[in-house]
Amino acid sequence: MQIQLKQREIEEALKGYINKHGISLLNKEIIISFTAGRKDSGLSADICIEDAHAASQLHTDDTGSSDSPPAPLASGDPPEEPVAAPTKASSLFQK
């Protein structure tokens, strides 16, 4: 017998697994990133769980406009790492 699961089905199964272990996903945004390992390493999943309100603020720039959500990745594409906005550093040596 062979069972084939699509990425969406795997994501739903992971959410069910997390919920079953007592972590509430109510009003949460769940981001799942899959990484294919080399040879026998197989596939791994990184799961980020954030409050839905806090996650929506991450997609808002200084002008208050929201970015559109990222497009779904094609099978085999590596997930993009989020890039933090540069911050202006103050020097300890300035008068």
HTML snippet that shows the backbone in 3Dmol.js (N, CA, C, O; Angstrom):
<script src="https://3Dmol.org/build/3Dmol-min.js"></script>
<div id="view" style="width:600px;height:400px;position:relative"></div>
<script>
const pdb = `
ATOM      1  N   MET A   1       0.845  -1.163   0.000  1.00  0.00           N
ATOM      2  CA  MET A   1       0.000   0.000   0.000  1.00  0.00           C
ATOM      3  C   MET A   1       0.899   1.237   0.000  1.00  0.00           C
ATOM      4  O   MET A   1       1.948   1.256   0.643  1.00  0.00           O
ATOM      5  N   GLN A   2       0.475   2.260  -0.724  1.00  0.00           N
ATOM      6  CA  GLN A   2       1.206   3.514  -0.781  1.00  0.00           C
ATOM      7  C   GLN A   2       0.229   4.655  -0.502  1.00  0.00           C
ATOM      8  O   GLN A   2      -0.855   4.717  -1.081  1.00  0.00           O
ATOM      9  N   ILE A   3       0.631   5.546   0.387  1.00  0.00           N
ATOM     10  CA  ILE A   3      -0.192   6.704   0.717  1.00  0.00           C
ATOM     11  C   ILE A   3       0.597   7.944   0.336  1.00  0.00           C
ATOM     12  O   ILE A   3       1.753   8.098   0.731  1.00  0.00           O
ATOM     13  N   GLN A   4      -0.024   8.820  -0.426  1.00  0.00           N
ATOM     14  CA  GLN A   4       0.640  10.051  -0.846  1.00  0.00           C
ATOM     15  C   GLN A   4      -0.115  11.236  -0.246  1.00  0.00           C
ATOM     16  O   GLN A   4      -1.326  11.369  -0.422  1.00  0.00           O
ATOM     17  N   LEU A   5       0.618  12.095   0.467  1.00  0.00           N
ATOM     18  CA  LEU A   5       0.019  13.269   1.085  1.00  0.00           C
ATOM     19  C   LEU A   5       0.520  14.531   0.408  1.00  0.00           C
ATOM     20  O   LEU A   5       1.703  14.646   0.089  1.00  0.00           O
ATOM     21  N   LYS A   6      -0.370  15.463   0.194  1.00  0.00           N
ATOM     22  CA  LYS A   6       0.004  16.760  -0.356  1.00  0.00           C
ATOM     23  C   LYS A   6       0.432  17.672   0.795  1.00  0.00           C
ATOM     24  O   LYS A   6       0.111  17.408   1.953  1.00  0.00           O
ATOM     25  N   GLN A   7       1.149  18.735   0.475  1.00  0.00           N
ATOM     26  CA  GLN A   7       1.673  19.635   1.498  1.00  0.00           C
ATOM     27  C   GLN A   7       0.554  20.170   2.385  1.00  0.00           C
ATOM     28  O   GLN A   7       0.721  20.244   3.602  1.00  0.00           O
ATOM     29  N   ARG A   8      -0.561  20.537   1.811  1.00  0.00           N
ATOM     30  CA  ARG A   8      -1.683  21.068   2.587  1.00  0.00           C
ATOM     31  C   ARG A   8      -2.177  20.039   3.608  1.00  0.00           C
ATOM     32  O   ARG A   8      -2.503  20.398   4.740  1.00  0.00           O
ATOM     33  N   GLU A   9      -2.234  18.768   3.214  1.00  0.00           N
ATOM     34  CA  GLU A   9      -2.664  17.706   4.121  1.00  0.00           C
ATOM     35  C   GLU A   9      -1.657  17.514   5.254  1.00  0.00           C
ATOM     36  O   GLU A   9      -2.045  17.266   6.396  1.00  0.00           O
ATOM     37  N   ILE A  10      -0.382  17.628   4.943  1.00  0.00           N
ATOM     38  CA  ILE A  10       0.666  17.500   5.965  1.00  0.00           C
ATOM     39  C   ILE A  10       0.564  18.655   6.956  1.00  0.00           C
ATOM     40  O   ILE A  10       0.691  18.453   8.164  1.00  0.00           O
ATOM     41  N   GLU A  11       0.332  19.879   6.441  1.00  0.00           N
ATOM     42  CA  GLU A  11       0.187  21.033   7.314  1.00  0.00           C
ATOM     43  C   GLU A  11      -0.994  20.858   8.266  1.00  0.00           C
ATOM     44  O   GLU A  11      -0.877  21.144   9.458  1.00  0.00           O
ATOM     45  N   GLU A  12      -2.124  20.393   7.752  1.00  0.00           N
ATOM     46  CA  GLU A  12      -3.297  20.162   8.599  1.00  0.00           C
ATOM     47  C   GLU A  12      -3.014  19.083   9.642  1.00  0.00           C
ATOM     48  O   GLU A  12      -3.463  19.196  10.783  1.00  0.00           O
ATOM     49  N   ALA A  13      -2.278  18.045   9.266  1.00  0.00           N
ATOM     50  CA  ALA A  13      -1.929  16.984  10.211  1.00  0.00           C
ATOM     51  C   ALA A  13      -1.006  17.522  11.313  1.00  0.00           C
ATOM     52  O   ALA A  13      -1.152  17.151  12.477  1.00  0.00           O
ATOM     53  N   LEU A  14      -0.063  18.389  10.950  1.00  0.00           N
ATOM     54  CA  LEU A  14       0.826  18.983  11.947  1.00  0.00           C
ATOM     55  C   LEU A  14       0.038  19.865  12.913  1.00  0.00           C
ATOM     56  O   LEU A  14       0.291  19.843  14.118  1.00  0.00           O
ATOM     57  N   LYS A  15      -0.914  20.637  12.397  1.00  0.00           N
ATOM     58  CA  LYS A  15      -1.752  21.477  13.258  1.00  0.00           C
ATOM     59  C   LYS A  15      -2.567  20.606  14.214  1.00  0.00           C
ATOM     60  O   LYS A  15      -2.713  20.946  15.388  1.00  0.00           O
ATOM     61  N   GLY A  16      -3.095  19.493  13.723  1.00  0.00           N
ATOM     62  CA  GLY A  16      -3.835  18.569  14.567  1.00  0.00           C
ATOM     63  C   GLY A  16      -2.953  17.953  15.641  1.00  0.00           C
ATOM     64  O   GLY A  16      -3.386  17.785  16.781  1.00  0.00           O
ATOM     65  N   TYR A  17      -1.728  17.617  15.286  1.00  0.00           N
ATOM     66  CA  TYR A  17      -0.755  17.046  16.229  1.00  0.00           C
ATOM     67  C   TYR A  17      -0.439  18.050  17.337  1.00  0.00           C
ATOM     68  O   TYR A  17      -0.397  17.693  18.514  1.00  0.00           O
ATOM     69  N   ILE A  18      -0.216  19.313  16.950  1.00  0.00           N
ATOM     70  CA  ILE A  18       0.092  20.361  17.929  1.00  0.00           C
ATOM     71  C   ILE A  18      -1.095  20.564  18.864  1.00  0.00           C
ATOM     72  O   ILE A  18      -0.920  20.651  20.080  1.00  0.00           O
ATOM     73  N   ASN A  19      -2.303  20.639  18.304  1.00  0.00           N
ATOM     74  CA  ASN A  19      -3.512  20.826  19.094  1.00  0.00           C
ATOM     75  C   ASN A  19      -3.729  19.656  20.049  1.00  0.00           C
ATOM     76  O   ASN A  19      -4.142  19.855  21.192  1.00  0.00           O
ATOM     77  N   LYS A  20      -3.455  18.451  19.591  1.00  0.00           N
ATOM     78  CA  LYS A  20      -3.627  17.244  20.401  1.00  0.00           C
ATOM     79  C   LYS A  20      -2.703  17.258  21.618  1.00  0.00           C
ATOM     80  O   LYS A  20      -3.023  16.674  22.654  1.00  0.00           O
ATOM     81  N   HIS A  21      -1.567  17.921  21.489  1.00  0.00           N
ATOM     82  CA  HIS A  21      -0.602  17.978  22.583  1.00  0.00           C
ATOM     83  C   HIS A  21      -0.815  19.184  23.498  1.00  0.00           C
ATOM     84  O   HIS A  21       0.073  19.541  24.272  1.00  0.00           O
ATOM     85  N   GLY A  22      -1.987  19.809  23.412  1.00  0.00           N
ATOM     86  CA  GLY A  22      -2.378  20.823  24.376  1.00  0.00           C
ATOM     87  C   GLY A  22      -2.006  22.247  24.020  1.00  0.00           C
ATOM     88  O   GLY A  22      -2.157  23.132  24.862  1.00  0.00           O
ATOM     89  N   ILE A  23      -1.531  22.510  22.822  1.00  0.00           N
ATOM     90  CA  ILE A  23      -1.203  23.868  22.407  1.00  0.00           C
ATOM     91  C   ILE A  23      -2.386  24.407  21.611  1.00  0.00           C
ATOM     92  O   ILE A  23      -2.702  23.904  20.532  1.00  0.00           O
ATOM     93  N   SER A  24      -3.036  25.434  22.154  1.00  0.00           N
ATOM     94  CA  SER A  24      -4.202  26.004  21.493  1.00  0.00           C
ATOM     95  C   SER A  24      -3.774  26.820  20.279  1.00  0.00           C
ATOM     96  O   SER A  24      -2.843  27.622  20.357  1.00  0.00           O
ATOM     97  N   LEU A  25      -4.448  26.613  19.177  1.00  0.00           N
ATOM     98  CA  LEU A  25      -4.173  27.351  17.949  1.00  0.00           C
ATOM     99  C   LEU A  25      -5.265  28.378  17.664  1.00  0.00           C
ATOM    100  O   LEU A  25      -5.303  28.966  16.583  1.00  0.00           O
ATOM    101  N   LEU A  26      -6.153  28.593  18.635  1.00  0.00           N
ATOM    102  CA  LEU A  26      -7.233  29.550  18.490  1.00  0.00           C
ATOM    103  C   LEU A  26      -6.659  30.966  18.441  1.00  0.00           C
ATOM    104  O   LEU A  26      -5.881  31.349  19.315  1.00  0.00           O
ATOM    105  N   ASN A  27      -7.035  31.739  17.432  1.00  0.00           N
ATOM    106  CA  ASN A  27      -6.542  33.106  17.215  1.00  0.00           C
ATOM    107  C   ASN A  27      -5.027  33.160  17.051  1.00  0.00           C
ATOM    108  O   ASN A  27      -4.388  34.126  17.466  1.00  0.00           O
ATOM    109  N   LYS A  28      -4.459  32.132  16.452  1.00  0.00           N
ATOM    110  CA  LYS A  28      -3.018  32.069  16.211  1.00  0.00           C
ATOM    111  C   LYS A  28      -2.765  31.991  14.715  1.00  0.00           C
ATOM    112  O   LYS A  28      -3.583  31.467  13.959  1.00  0.00           O
ATOM    113  N   GLU A  29      -1.626  32.518  14.300  1.00  0.00           N
ATOM    114  CA  GLU A  29      -1.178  32.347  12.917  1.00  0.00           C
ATOM    115  C   GLU A  29      -0.057  31.318  12.950  1.00  0.00           C
ATOM    116  O   GLU A  29       0.907  31.457  13.702  1.00  0.00           O
ATOM    117  N   ILE A  30      -0.195  30.295  12.134  1.00  0.00           N
ATOM    118  CA  ILE A  30       0.774  29.206  12.092  1.00  0.00           C
ATOM    119  C   ILE A  30       1.495  29.263  10.755  1.00  0.00           C
ATOM    120  O   ILE A  30       0.867  29.243   9.696  1.00  0.00           O
ATOM    121  N   ILE A  31       2.822  29.336  10.816  1.00  0.00           N
ATOM    122  CA  ILE A  31       3.641  29.349   9.611  1.00  0.00           C
ATOM    123  C   ILE A  31       4.500  28.087   9.647  1.00  0.00           C
ATOM    124  O   ILE A  31       5.265  27.872  10.587  1.00  0.00           O
ATOM    125  N   ILE A  32       4.365  27.262   8.618  1.00  0.00           N
ATOM    126  CA  ILE A  32       5.116  26.008   8.545  1.00  0.00           C
ATOM    127  C   ILE A  32       6.044  26.079   7.349  1.00  0.00           C
ATOM    128  O   ILE A  32       5.608  26.304   6.220  1.00  0.00           O
ATOM    129  N   SER A  33       7.339  25.882   7.609  1.00  0.00           N
ATOM    130  CA  SER A  33       8.349  25.891   6.552  1.00  0.00           C
ATOM    131  C   SER A  33       8.962  24.502   6.463  1.00  0.00           C
ATOM    132  O   SER A  33       9.451  23.963   7.456  1.00  0.00           O
ATOM    133  N   PHE A  34       8.931  23.937   5.280  1.00  0.00           N
ATOM    134  CA  PHE A  34       9.502  22.615   5.059  1.00  0.00           C
ATOM    135  C   PHE A  34      10.904  22.748   4.483  1.00  0.00           C
ATOM    136  O   PHE A  34      11.174  23.621   3.658  1.00  0.00           O
ATOM    137  N   THR A  35      11.790  21.865   4.934  1.00  0.00           N
ATOM    138  CA  THR A  35      13.157  21.833   4.435  1.00  0.00           C
ATOM    139  C   THR A  35      13.501  20.398   4.071  1.00  0.00           C
ATOM    140  O   THR A  35      13.349  19.485   4.883  1.00  0.00           O
ATOM    141  N   ALA A  36      13.965  20.209   2.842  1.00  0.00           N
ATOM    142  CA  ALA A  36      14.389  18.882   2.404  1.00  0.00           C
ATOM    143  C   ALA A  36      15.859  18.704   2.759  1.00  0.00           C
ATOM    144  O   ALA A  36      16.704  19.509   2.369  1.00  0.00           O
ATOM    145  N   GLY A  37      16.152  17.650   3.495  1.00  0.00           N
ATOM    146  CA  GLY A  37      17.531  17.355   3.871  1.00  0.00           C
ATOM    147  C   GLY A  37      18.223  16.533   2.795  1.00  0.00           C
ATOM    148  O   GLY A  37      17.611  16.113   1.813  1.00  0.00           O
ATOM    149  N   ARG A  38      19.483  16.321   3.002  1.00  0.00           N
ATOM    150  CA  ARG A  38      20.261  15.524   2.054  1.00  0.00           C
ATOM    151  C   ARG A  38      20.254  14.054   2.459  1.00  0.00           C
ATOM    152  O   ARG A  38      20.235  13.715   3.642  1.00  0.00           O
ATOM    153  N   LYS A  39      20.268  13.218   1.474  1.00  0.00           N
ATOM    154  CA  LYS A  39      20.324  11.758   1.630  1.00  0.00           C
ATOM    155  C   LYS A  39      19.264  11.265   2.603  1.00  0.00           C
ATOM    156  O   LYS A  39      18.070  11.423   2.346  1.00  0.00           O
ATOM    157  N   ASP A  40      19.682  10.672   3.715  1.00  0.00           N
ATOM    158  CA  ASP A  40      18.749  10.054   4.653  1.00  0.00           C
ATOM    159  C   ASP A  40      18.172  11.028   5.676  1.00  0.00           C
ATOM    160  O   ASP A  40      17.448  10.607   6.579  1.00  0.00           O
ATOM    161  N   SER A  41      18.475  12.315   5.555  1.00  0.00           N
ATOM    162  CA  SER A  41      17.966  13.300   6.522  1.00  0.00           C
ATOM    163  C   SER A  41      16.468  13.498   6.393  1.00  0.00           C
ATOM    164  O   SER A  41      15.801  13.838   7.370  1.00  0.00           O
ATOM    165  N   GLY A  42      15.935  13.291   5.209  1.00  0.00           N
ATOM    166  CA  GLY A  42      14.497  13.417   5.006  1.00  0.00           C
ATOM    167  C   GLY A  42      14.014  14.856   5.041  1.00  0.00           C
ATOM    168  O   GLY A  42      14.776  15.788   4.786  1.00  0.00           O
ATOM    169  N   LEU A  43      12.756  15.019   5.355  1.00  0.00           N
ATOM    170  CA  LEU A  43      12.094  16.314   5.363  1.00  0.00           C
ATOM    171  C   LEU A  43      11.925  16.767   6.808  1.00  0.00           C
ATOM    172  O   LEU A  43      11.610  15.958   7.680  1.00  0.00           O
ATOM    173  N   SER A  44      12.133  18.057   7.063  1.00  0.00           N
ATOM    174  CA  SER A  44      11.865  18.600   8.396  1.00  0.00           C
ATOM    175  C   SER A  44      10.920  19.784   8.243  1.00  0.00           C
ATOM    176  O   SER A  44      10.828  20.390   7.176  1.00  0.00           O
ATOM    177  N   ALA A  45      10.223  20.101   9.323  1.00  0.00           N
ATOM    178  CA  ALA A  45       9.269  21.203   9.320  1.00  0.00           C
ATOM    179  C   ALA A  45       9.570  22.119  10.490  1.00  0.00           C
ATOM    180  O   ALA A  45       9.679  21.666  11.629  1.00  0.00           O
ATOM    181  N   ASP A  46       9.705  23.417  10.209  1.00  0.00           N
ATOM    182  CA  ASP A  46       9.836  24.441  11.244  1.00  0.00           C
ATOM    183  C   ASP A  46       8.470  25.094  11.384  1.00  0.00           C
ATOM    184  O   ASP A  46       7.881  25.538  10.398  1.00  0.00           O
ATOM    185  N   ILE A  47       7.969  25.149  12.617  1.00  0.00           N
ATOM    186  CA  ILE A  47       6.632  25.644  12.863  1.00  0.00           C
ATOM    187  C   ILE A  47       6.712  26.866  13.765  1.00  0.00           C
ATOM    188  O   ILE A  47       7.267  26.803  14.862  1.00  0.00           O
ATOM    189  N   CYS A  48       6.155  27.976  13.298  1.00  0.00           N
ATOM    190  CA  CYS A  48       6.122  29.223  14.057  1.00  0.00           C
ATOM    191  C   CYS A  48       4.664  29.514  14.412  1.00  0.00           C
ATOM    192  O   CYS A  48       3.806  29.591  13.533  1.00  0.00           O
ATOM    193  N   ILE A  49       4.391  29.675  15.713  1.00  0.00           N
ATOM    194  CA  ILE A  49       3.037  29.944  16.190  1.00  0.00           C
ATOM    195  C   ILE A  49       3.058  31.309  16.866  1.00  0.00           C
ATOM    196  O   ILE A  49       3.789  31.516  17.834  1.00  0.00           O
ATOM    197  N   GLU A  50       2.253  32.243  16.352  1.00  0.00           N
ATOM    198  CA  GLU A  50       2.195  33.597  16.891  1.00  0.00           C
ATOM    199  C   GLU A  50       0.739  34.020  17.046  1.00  0.00           C
ATOM    200  O   GLU A  50      -0.151  33.482  16.388  1.00  0.00           O
ATOM    201  N   ASP A  51       0.511  34.994  17.928  1.00  0.00           N
ATOM    202  CA  ASP A  51      -0.821  35.577  18.032  1.00  0.00           C
ATOM    203  C   ASP A  51      -1.179  36.185  16.684  1.00  0.00           C
ATOM    204  O   ASP A  51      -0.334  36.800  16.034  1.00  0.00           O
ATOM    205  N   ALA A  52      -2.416  36.017  16.266  1.00  0.00           N
ATOM    206  CA  ALA A  52      -2.843  36.534  14.967  1.00  0.00           C
ATOM    207  C   ALA A  52      -2.674  38.044  14.898  1.00  0.00           C
ATOM    208  O   ALA A  52      -2.305  38.567  13.847  1.00  0.00           O
ATOM    209  N   HIS A  53      -2.930  38.755  15.981  1.00  0.00           N
ATOM    210  CA  HIS A  53      -2.785  40.210  16.008  1.00  0.00           C
ATOM    211  C   HIS A  53      -1.316  40.599  15.848  1.00  0.00           C
ATOM    212  O   HIS A  53      -1.007  41.504  15.073  1.00  0.00           O
ATOM    213  N   ALA A  54      -0.412  39.943  16.558  1.00  0.00           N
ATOM    214  CA  ALA A  54       1.022  40.256  16.470  1.00  0.00           C
ATOM    215  C   ALA A  54       1.567  39.903  15.099  1.00  0.00           C
ATOM    216  O   ALA A  54       2.405  40.627  14.561  1.00  0.00           O
ATOM    217  N   ALA A  55       1.111  38.814  14.533  1.00  0.00           N
ATOM    218  CA  ALA A  55       1.592  38.400  13.213  1.00  0.00           C
ATOM    219  C   ALA A  55       1.148  39.384  12.143  1.00  0.00           C
ATOM    220  O   ALA A  55       1.894  39.638  11.197  1.00  0.00           O
ATOM    221  N   SER A  56      -0.061  39.949  12.271  1.00  0.00           N
ATOM    222  CA  SER A  56      -0.518  40.910  11.267  1.00  0.00           C
ATOM    223  C   SER A  56       0.280  42.202  11.352  1.00  0.00           C
ATOM    224  O   SER A  56       0.442  42.884  10.340  1.00  0.00           O
ATOM    225  N   GLN A  57       0.783  42.556  12.526  1.00  0.00           N
ATOM    226  CA  GLN A  57       1.609  43.748  12.674  1.00  0.00           C
ATOM    227  C   GLN A  57       2.974  43.559  12.027  1.00  0.00           C
ATOM    228  O   GLN A  57       3.592  44.535  11.602  1.00  0.00           O
ATOM    229  N   LEU A  58       3.450  42.335  11.944  1.00  0.00           N
ATOM    230  CA  LEU A  58       4.732  42.068  11.302  1.00  0.00           C
ATOM    231  C   LEU A  58       4.672  42.394   9.824  1.00  0.00           C
ATOM    232  O   LEU A  58       5.700  42.715   9.228  1.00  0.00           O
ATOM    233  N   HIS A  59       3.493  42.321   9.211  1.00  0.00           N
ATOM    234  CA  HIS A  59       3.333  42.562   7.784  1.00  0.00           C
ATOM    235  C   HIS A  59       2.953  44.017   7.494  1.00  0.00           C
ATOM    236  O   HIS A  59       2.553  44.338   6.375  1.00  0.00           O
ATOM    237  N   THR A  60       3.076  44.901   8.497  1.00  0.00           N
ATOM    238  CA  THR A  60       2.712  46.303   8.320  1.00  0.00           C
ATOM    239  C   THR A  60       3.972  47.155   8.377  1.00  0.00           C
ATOM    240  O   THR A  60       4.775  47.021   9.300  1.00  0.00           O
ATOM    241  N   ASP A  61       4.148  48.041   7.380  1.00  0.00           N
ATOM    242  CA  ASP A  61       5.316  48.910   7.395  1.00  0.00           C
ATOM    243  C   ASP A  61       5.023  50.186   8.171  1.00  0.00           C
ATOM    244  O   ASP A  61       3.948  50.319   8.756  1.00  0.00           O
ATOM    245  N   ASP A  62       5.966  51.131   8.184  1.00  0.00           N
ATOM    246  CA  ASP A  62       5.828  52.353   8.967  1.00  0.00           C
ATOM    247  C   ASP A  62       4.643  53.206   8.544  1.00  0.00           C
ATOM    248  O   ASP A  62       4.124  53.965   9.362  1.00  0.00           O
ATOM    249  N   THR A  63       4.198  53.112   7.304  1.00  0.00           N
ATOM    250  CA  THR A  63       3.083  53.918   6.833  1.00  0.00           C
ATOM    251  C   THR A  63       1.736  53.318   7.222  1.00  0.00           C
ATOM    252  O   THR A  63       0.696  53.944   7.017  1.00  0.00           O
ATOM    253  N   GLY A  64       1.748  52.109   7.782  1.00  0.00           N
ATOM    254  CA  GLY A  64       0.517  51.468   8.216  1.00  0.00           C
ATOM    255  C   GLY A  64      -0.131  50.614   7.151  1.00  0.00           C
ATOM    256  O   GLY A  64      -1.173  50.010   7.405  1.00  0.00           O
ATOM    257  N   SER A  65       0.456  50.543   5.953  1.00  0.00           N
ATOM    258  CA  SER A  65      -0.133  49.695   4.913  1.00  0.00           C
ATOM    259  C   SER A  65       0.359  48.274   5.083  1.00  0.00           C
ATOM    260  O   SER A  65       1.502  48.043   5.478  1.00  0.00           O
ATOM    261  N   SER A  66      -0.504  47.328   4.784  1.00  0.00           N
ATOM    262  CA  SER A  66      -0.152  45.922   4.951  1.00  0.00           C
ATOM    263  C   SER A  66       0.420  45.353   3.670  1.00  0.00           C
ATOM    264  O   SER A  66      -0.013  45.682   2.566  1.00  0.00           O
ATOM    265  N   ASP A  67       1.413  44.484   3.849  1.00  0.00           N
ATOM    266  CA  ASP A  67       1.945  43.744   2.712  1.00  0.00           C
ATOM    267  C   ASP A  67       0.981  42.620   2.378  1.00  0.00           C
ATOM    268  O   ASP A  67       0.269  42.131   3.255  1.00  0.00           O
ATOM    269  N   SER A  68       0.953  42.217   1.146  1.00  0.00           N
ATOM    270  CA  SER A  68       0.141  41.066   0.794  1.00  0.00           C
ATOM    271  C   SER A  68       0.865  39.813   1.268  1.00  0.00           C
ATOM    272  O   SER A  68       2.094  39.812   1.336  1.00  0.00           O
ATOM    273  N   PRO A  69       0.139  38.745   1.598  1.00  0.00           N
ATOM    274  CA  PRO A  69       0.792  37.527   2.064  1.00  0.00           C
ATOM    275  C   PRO A  69       1.644  36.922   0.960  1.00  0.00           C
ATOM    276  O   PRO A  69       1.343  37.084  -0.223  1.00  0.00           O
ATOM    277  N   PRO A  70       2.705  36.225   1.345  1.00  0.00           N
ATOM    278  CA  PRO A  70       3.575  35.647   0.325  1.00  0.00           C
ATOM    279  C   PRO A  70       2.849  34.580  -0.476  1.00  0.00           C
ATOM    280  O   PRO A  70       1.961  33.895   0.033  1.00  0.00           O
ATOM    281  N   ALA A  71       3.237  34.452  -1.721  1.00  0.00           N
ATOM    282  CA  ALA A  71       2.648  33.432  -2.591  1.00  0.00           C
ATOM    283  C   ALA A  71       3.104  32.064  -2.118  1.00  0.00           C
ATOM    284  O   ALA A  71       4.216  31.938  -1.604  1.00  0.00           O
ATOM    285  N   PRO A  72       2.275  31.027  -2.277  1.00  0.00           N
ATOM    286  CA  PRO A  72       2.679  29.685  -1.866  1.00  0.00           C
ATOM    287  C   PRO A  72       3.895  29.235  -2.666  1.00  0.00           C
ATOM    288  O   PRO A  72       4.053  29.565  -3.842  1.00  0.00           O
ATOM    289  N   LEU A  73       4.749  28.472  -1.988  1.00  0.00           N
ATOM    290  CA  LEU A  73       5.964  27.991  -2.625  1.00  0.00           C
ATOM    291  C   LEU A  73       5.652  26.794  -3.517  1.00  0.00           C
ATOM    292  O   LEU A  73       4.809  25.957  -3.194  1.00  0.00           O
ATOM    293  N   ALA A  74       6.339  26.736  -4.625  1.00  0.00           N
ATOM    294  CA  ALA A  74       6.226  25.563  -5.482  1.00  0.00           C
ATOM    295  C   ALA A  74       6.963  24.415  -4.805  1.00  0.00           C
ATOM    296  O   ALA A  74       7.874  24.642  -4.008  1.00  0.00           O
ATOM    297  N   SER A  75       6.585  23.222  -5.111  1.00  0.00           N
ATOM    298  CA  SER A  75       7.214  22.050  -4.510  1.00  0.00           C
ATOM    299  C   SER A  75       8.707  22.063  -4.786  1.00  0.00           C
ATOM    300  O   SER A  75       9.130  22.203  -5.934  1.00  0.00           O
ATOM    301  N   GLY A  76       9.510  21.916  -3.734  1.00  0.00           N
ATOM    302  CA  GLY A  76      10.959  21.849  -3.884  1.00  0.00           C
ATOM    303  C   GLY A  76      11.658  23.179  -3.724  1.00  0.00           C
ATOM    304  O   GLY A  76      12.881  23.210  -3.594  1.00  0.00           O
ATOM    305  N   ASP A  77      10.911  24.304  -3.730  1.00  0.00           N
ATOM    306  CA  ASP A  77      11.540  25.606  -3.540  1.00  0.00           C
ATOM    307  C   ASP A  77      11.856  25.792  -2.061  1.00  0.00           C
ATOM    308  O   ASP A  77      11.026  25.462  -1.214  1.00  0.00           O
ATOM    309  N   PRO A  78      13.040  26.314  -1.729  1.00  0.00           N
ATOM    310  CA  PRO A  78      13.350  26.553  -0.321  1.00  0.00           C
ATOM    311  C   PRO A  78      12.580  27.763   0.178  1.00  0.00           C
ATOM    312  O   PRO A  78      12.358  28.703  -0.585  1.00  0.00           O
ATOM    313  N   PRO A  79      12.162  27.764   1.456  1.00  0.00           N
ATOM    314  CA  PRO A  79      11.434  28.911   1.988  1.00  0.00           C
ATOM    315  C   PRO A  79      12.361  30.110   2.124  1.00  0.00           C
ATOM    316  O   PRO A  79      13.550  29.959   2.404  1.00  0.00           O
ATOM    317  N   GLU A  80      11.807  31.300   1.923  1.00  0.00           N
ATOM    318  CA  GLU A  80      12.598  32.515   2.068  1.00  0.00           C
ATOM    319  C   GLU A  80      12.663  32.899   3.536  1.00  0.00           C
ATOM    320  O   GLU A  80      11.677  32.777   4.262  1.00  0.00           O
ATOM    321  N   GLU A  81      13.830  33.363   3.969  1.00  0.00           N
ATOM    322  CA  GLU A  81      14.010  33.818   5.331  1.00  0.00           C
ATOM    323  C   GLU A  81      13.529  35.259   5.429  1.00  0.00           C
ATOM    324  O   GLU A  81      13.837  36.058   4.544  1.00  0.00           O
ATOM    325  N   PRO A  82      12.781  35.625   6.480  1.00  0.00           N
ATOM    326  CA  PRO A  82      12.370  37.013   6.628  1.00  0.00           C
ATOM    327  C   PRO A  82      13.579  37.908   6.885  1.00  0.00           C
ATOM    328  O   PRO A  82      14.534  37.508   7.551  1.00  0.00           O
ATOM    329  N   VAL A  83      13.521  39.105   6.356  1.00  0.00           N
ATOM    330  CA  VAL A  83      14.616  40.050   6.521  1.00  0.00           C
ATOM    331  C   VAL A  83      14.142  41.177   7.423  1.00  0.00           C
ATOM    332  O   VAL A  83      13.120  41.809   7.157  1.00  0.00           O
ATOM    333  N   ALA A  84      14.891  41.424   8.496  1.00  0.00           N
ATOM    334  CA  ALA A  84      14.531  42.485   9.422  1.00  0.00           C
ATOM    335  C   ALA A  84      14.929  43.830   8.840  1.00  0.00           C
ATOM    336  O   ALA A  84      15.944  43.948   8.155  1.00  0.00           O
ATOM    337  N   ALA A  85      14.117  44.841   9.121  1.00  0.00           N
ATOM    338  CA  ALA A  85      14.429  46.189   8.649  1.00  0.00           C
ATOM    339  C   ALA A  85      15.634  46.717   9.428  1.00  0.00           C
ATOM    340  O   ALA A  85      15.727  46.496  10.636  1.00  0.00           O
ATOM    341  N   PRO A  86      16.553  47.409   8.760  1.00  0.00           N
ATOM    342  CA  PRO A  86      17.719  47.932   9.476  1.00  0.00           C
ATOM    343  C   PRO A  86      17.285  48.995  10.481  1.00  0.00           C
ATOM    344  O   PRO A  86      16.356  49.765  10.236  1.00  0.00           O
ATOM    345  N   THR A  87      17.973  49.018  11.606  1.00  0.00           N
ATOM    346  CA  THR A  87      17.669  50.002  12.629  1.00  0.00           C
ATOM    347  C   THR A  87      18.832  50.959  12.751  1.00  0.00           C
ATOM    348  O   THR A  87      19.981  50.592  12.505  1.00  0.00           O
ATOM    349  N   LYS A  88      18.530  52.188  13.131  1.00  0.00           N
ATOM    350  CA  LYS A  88      19.567  53.199  13.296  1.00  0.00           C
ATOM    351  C   LYS A  88      20.189  52.993  14.666  1.00  0.00           C
ATOM    352  O   LYS A  88      19.509  53.085  15.688  1.00  0.00           O
ATOM    353  N   ALA A  89      21.494  52.714  14.680  1.00  0.00           N
ATOM    354  CA  ALA A  89      22.187  52.463  15.934  1.00  0.00           C
ATOM    355  C   ALA A  89      22.782  53.762  16.445  1.00  0.00           C
ATOM    356  O   ALA A  89      23.324  54.558  15.679  1.00  0.00           O
ATOM    357  N   SER A  90      22.674  53.962  17.745  1.00  0.00           N
ATOM    358  CA  SER A  90      23.298  55.131  18.337  1.00  0.00           C
ATOM    359  C   SER A  90      24.645  54.711  18.907  1.00  0.00           C
ATOM    360  O   SER A  90      24.789  53.608  19.434  1.00  0.00           O
ATOM    361  N   SER A  91      25.616  55.584  18.799  1.00  0.00           N
ATOM    362  CA  SER A  91      26.956  55.285  19.261  1.00  0.00           C
ATOM    363  C   SER A  91      27.099  55.662  20.728  1.00  0.00           C
ATOM    364  O   SER A  91      26.509  56.640  21.188  1.00  0.00           O
ATOM    365  N   LEU A  92      27.865  54.900  21.438  1.00  0.00           N
ATOM    366  CA  LEU A  92      28.147  55.218  22.828  1.00  0.00           C
ATOM    367  C   LEU A  92      29.121  56.388  22.952  1.00  0.00           C
ATOM    368  O   LEU A  92      29.230  57.000  24.014  1.00  0.00           O
ATOM    369  N   PHE A  93      29.826  56.697  21.866  1.00  0.00           N
ATOM    370  CA  PHE A  93      30.880  57.687  21.892  1.00  0.00           C
ATOM    371  C   PHE A  93      30.445  59.067  21.387  1.00  0.00           C
ATOM    372  O   PHE A  93      31.275  59.973  21.317  1.00  0.00           O
ATOM    373  N   GLN A  94      29.192  59.249  21.042  1.00  0.00           N
ATOM    374  CA  GLN A  94      28.703  60.547  20.591  1.00  0.00           C
ATOM    375  C   GLN A  94      28.411  61.439  21.796  1.00  0.00           C
ATOM    376  O   GLN A  94      27.985  60.967  22.850  1.00  0.00           O
ATOM    377  N   LYS A  95      28.650  62.739  21.615  1.00  0.00           N
ATOM    378  CA  LYS A  95      28.381  63.695  22.711  1.00  0.00           C
ATOM    379  C   LYS A  95      27.022  64.320  22.577  1.00  0.00           C
ATOM    380  O   LYS A  95      26.636  65.142  23.408  1.00  0.00           O
TER     381      LYS A  95
END
`;
const viewer = $3Dmol.createViewer("view");
viewer.addModel(pdb, "pdb");
viewer.setStyle({}, {cartoon: {color: "spectrum"}});
viewer.zoomTo();
viewer.render();
</script>
